[in-house]
Amino acid sequence: MAQIKSTGTVDVELTFAELELIRRALRLVDCYGTPEDEGPACTLLDDLEATA
């Protein structure tokens, strides 16, 4: 599993299909991820849905 070494802001261009795949993957963290990954995944999902 990847380990986060630092945080920051990144601008990335995605198609709607790519964005939907990322959203689906983040939703799976709740069922299949580790407990320490659930909070960050939910936060990122909320951020992605607020910008869509």
Backbone hydrogen bonds, N-H to C=O, Kabsch-Sander energy under -0.5 kcal/mol:
donor,donor_aa,acceptor,acceptor_aa,energy
12,V,10,V,-0.6
19,L,15,T,-2.3
20,E,16,F,-2.2
21,L,17,A,-1.9
22,I,18,E,-2.0
23,R,19,L,-2.3
24,R,20,E,-2.4
25,A,21,L,-2.2
26,L,22,I,-2.4
27,R,23,R,-1.9
28,L,24,R,-1.4
29,V,25,A,-0.8
29,V,26,L,-0.6
30,D,26,L,-0.5
30,D,27,R,-0.7
31,C,28,L,-0.7
32,Y,28,L,-3.1
33,G,28,L,-0.5
33,G,29,V,-1.9
37,D,34,T,-1.7
38,E,34,T,-0.8
38,E,35,P,-0.7
39,G,35,P,-0.6
41,A,37,D,-2.1
42,C,38,E,-2.4
43,T,39,G,-2.4
44,L,40,P,-2.5
45,L,41,A,-2.4
46,D,42,C,-2.5
47,D,43,T,-2.2
48,L,44,L,-2.6
49,E,45,L,-2.3
50,A,46,D,-1.7
51,T,47,D,-1.3
52,A,48,L,-0.8
